């Protein structure tokens, strides 16, 4: 796994991408934004809602999910994208095996921000 130094362009190959504790693959990461891949995530009813101190934007490649925040639920299907502002409690229910890519700002994996919810 390569950390971005801020001194030029960088490339992360899928074979070099590290894996996080929730099954995410860490893709390219800069000093202000990072990407991660959720590949083949199995169906689930979701974890407890949690608020994160980073903003997330995502895009569904395949499968289906439900983004739940409070009383609201957004159905996500291939081609859909979404935004979760920093500080908003939410969870994802995987309705059909999911592959999606997300960008987080600031990078989720820095400073322990990407720890699984308690």
Beta strands, then each sheet from edge to edge (+ up, - down):
strand 1: 25-29
strand 2: 34-41
strand 3: 55-69
strand 4: 72-76
strand 5: 81-84
strand 6: 91-105
sheet 1: 1+ 2- 6+ 3- 4+
sheet 2: 1+ 2- 6+ 3- 5+
end
